[in-house]
């Protein structure tokens, strides 16, 4: 078990969860890039890109890092 890797994974996962929770609560004013994304890509596509890019990808990446940390892999060894 590598504690540093797990902590980094928790940070990524926490950020993804925070973004998803704030978006589901309707607090869109917290996100500076959401408005421009909606203007460029449209209401639905801009929101979808924001959900995926700022919510689901960090959450999935964090979970992947946590699993690697539980297996004893150091964070920098993940990218070799």
PyMOL commands that set and color helices and strands:
alter all, ss='L'
color gray80, all
select helices_A, chain A and resi 3-24+28-30+32-41+43-70+75-79
alter helices_A, ss='H'
color red, helices_A
deselect
rebuild
show_as cartoon
